[in-house]
Every structure is written in structure tokens, then in C-alpha cells.
Amino acid sequence: MFWLRPSARSELEEVERLSRQAVEAGGTGSANNLAVLLAARGEVGEAERLYRQAIEAGRIESVNNLANLFARRGEWEKAEQLYRQAVDAGFTLALYNLANLLKKRGEWEEAEQLYRRAVDAGQIEAMNNLATLLVMRGELEEAERLLRRGVEGGDATAMNNLANLLSDRGEVEDAKRLYRQAAEAGHTGAARNLADLLRKLGEVGEAK
């Protein structure tokens, strides 16, 4: 359960009210948006109904969103079927989501292919996940190239992951710089990783 300040709660209630009015008026985009809101607060039954309503009206992003809902419930086969439907329809975010699902199941080869397609479509998150997969296989040079692309794009996770890679091979000054950069960009784990590295280096005062 998360806490919302009163003004934010009021704003969400107003968004929901207007979205319901738009749905009643036949707005398929509003059906999708209202479903996203409801799913986030756990009202998955109505969210599923609204996603299906939007899908019937041709909203391809709702196919991906309904797949996300099934994936969160552990209904992997339903999620996979919908992700593939969204991929076939050209919805590029579904490439990344399907790759994540397959990676969890240990289907590395197809997951890699999908990550590469997502990277080609410009998804920075896919760069990170593909790089992680490559690191696990020991393909460090390509992983580093991908992470540097993410860093150039300002992605904090790529900064942290590249810092991990550089730290492991002893390039600690570059690693420290990237950890700091990632922490300043809002990556919560980067500050902890920097502190751990500084302690290993005996730079205890700076690690505090």
C-alpha cells in the first residue's frame, strides 16, 4: 500500500472520474488509461475488462498492457500469447516485455533475439538487459558497447551497470565516476555500490 498526499489523491480521483465519462462516451484510449490506473491499485478484474474492451476497438497497446497484467499474476502462457500478438502487430515495447518473460524461463536464445530487436528500436531498457545477458555469457566487449550507448543516452541503470563491469576489471576511477553519476541521476543502488567499492579501496571516510 502506498500513501498519497491529499492533493495527489484528489487529482487521481478526478482523472478516474473524467476517464469513466470518456469510456461511457466510447473513448477507447480512455478505457486503456482507466485500466492502467485500476490495475495499479489492484482492481485487476475491472482493469482486465477495460483492456479487453480497448483491444476489441483495436488498441494495440492494450494487448501489451493486458499481457503485463497476466504476467504480474503469474499467468505466463496467457501473457506470452498476448505479447506475441502485440509484437506481430508492431508494438515495440512488447519485444522487451516478451524477452523478459522468456529470460525468466531460461529461454536465452529467443530472449536475446528479442532484446536485439528492441535495441534496434531504440529501447534503452533492452540495452541494459541484453548487456546483462552478455555479461553472464562472458561477452564483455559487446556488453560494454551497449552500456556505453545507454550512458550516452543518460540512462542511470546503464551508468550503474557499466560501473559494475569496470569495477570488476579494476578500472576503479571510472567506476567511481559512473556510480556518482548514476546516483545523482536517481539510481538508488549506485550510492550503495559506490560505498562498497570505496570500503574495498580503504577509502572509508568517503564511503560514509
N, C-alpha and C positions, 0 to 999 in steps of 0.2 A: 504494500500500500504506500502511495506517495502523497505528500502533503502539498497542497496548492494554496498560495496566498488568496485571500478572498477575491481580489480583483481578477486574478487569472481564472479562478473557478467561474466567476461571473461571465468572463469572456468566452470560456468554453461552453457554458450553458447557452449563451447567445448564438454561438456557432452551431451548436446542435439544433437549436430551435429553427434557425434560418435554413439549415441543411434539410431538416424534416419538411419544411414548407416547400423547398425546391424539389425534394423527392416526390412529394404529393402532386407537384405540378409536372412531373415527368422528367426531371433532370437526372440523367444517368450518371453524369460526373458527380453530382451531389450524393447519389446513392453510394458511389465508391468512397467519397470523402467521409460520409457519415459512418460507413462501415469501418474505415480506418480508426476513427475516433472511438467507436464502440468496442472494437477489438482490443484497443489499447487499455481500456478499462475493464476488460474481461467479459464483456457481453457478447460472447462469441456466437451464440445462436442467431441473434438478430443480425450480427455482422455478416455471418455466412449467407443469410437470406438476402441481404442487400448486395453482397458481392455477386451472387448468382443473378440477381435482377439486373445488375450492371453488365454482367457477361452476356446475358441474353440480348442486351441492347448493343453489344459489340465493343464494350470497353475492355481492351486487351490488358491494361494494367490491372484490372480486377482479377483476371486469371492468375497473374503473378501474386497478387495480394491474398487471394483465397488459398493458393498453394502455401504461402507463408503461414497462414492460419493453421492449415493442416500440419505443416512441419512442426510448429510450436506444440501441437497436440500429439506429436509422435506418429501421425498417420502418414508414414513415409511414402507408401505406394500412391496414395491419392495426391500427395504433394508432387511427387515425381511426374505423374501423368500431366498435371496442370503446368508445371514448369516447362515440360517438353512442348506442350501446346503453345505456351507463350513464346518459347524460343522459336518454334516453327513459324509463328506469326511475326517474328522480327523484333520482339521486345527484349532489348539487350540486357537489361538488369536480370532477367531470368537466366541468362547464361551464367552469371556469377552465383545466383542462388542455387541453381541445379548443380553446379560444380561443387559448392559447399556440401550439399546433400550427399553427392557421390563420394566426396573425400571422407566424410564421416563413416561411410560404409566400406571404405578401403578400396574403392574403385578408382585408383590413382590415374590410370591411363586416360580414361574419358574425362575425369576431372581436369587433368592438365590441358587437354584439348579445349575444353570449355573456358578455362581460365585464359588461355591464349586468345581465344576469340573475343573474350570480354576485354582483355588488354588492348587488342586491336581496335575495339570500340571506344577506348579511352577511359575505362573504369580503373581508377587508382586502387580501389579496394582489391580488385582482382590482381593487380601487380603485386601487392603485398602477399596475398595468399599463394600466388604462383611462386613468388620468391621463397616463401616458407617451404613449399613443397620441394623446390630445387635444393635448398639448403639441406633438407632431410636426406636427399639423394647424393649430397656431396658436390653438386654442380654450382660451386660458389661464384664463379665468374659471371655466369648469366644472372644468378640471383642478385649479385651486386649491381649489375647494369640496370635491372628492373627497379631496385630500391633507389638508385640514384635518380632515375626518372621520376619516381614518386616524390623524392626530396625536392627536386626541381619544381614539382607541382605544388609544393607547400604542404604535403601530407605529413602530419605528425607521426603517424604509425610507421611510415616508411623511414622517417628520421630515427625513431627508436630502434627499428629492426636493423637498419644499416649500422647503427652504433653497436648493436649486439654483435654483428658479424665482424666489425673492425676490432672490437674489444677482444674477441676470441682469437684473433690473429695478431694481437699485440700492438695494434695502432691506437694506443690509448688516448693520445691527444685529440685525434679526430673523433674518437668515440665520445670523449667528454664534451666536445663542442656540440656534437649532434644530440646527445642526451639533453644538454641545456636547451638547445634549440627546440627540441620536441616538448620539453616540459613547459617552456614559455608559450608554445602553441597549444597547450592544454592536454597533453598526453599524461595521464595520471601515473602510469608505470615508469615513465622516463626518469623522474626525480628519484624514485627508489633504485632504479638501475644505476644511476649516476652515483648515488650514495654507496651502493655496494662496490662499485668499481673504485671509488676513492678510498674506501676502507682497505680493499685489497692492495692498493698502492701505498698505504700508510699515510694517506693524506686525511687523517682523522678529523682535524679541525674543520676542513672544508666540507666533510661529509655530514656534519651535524646540521 
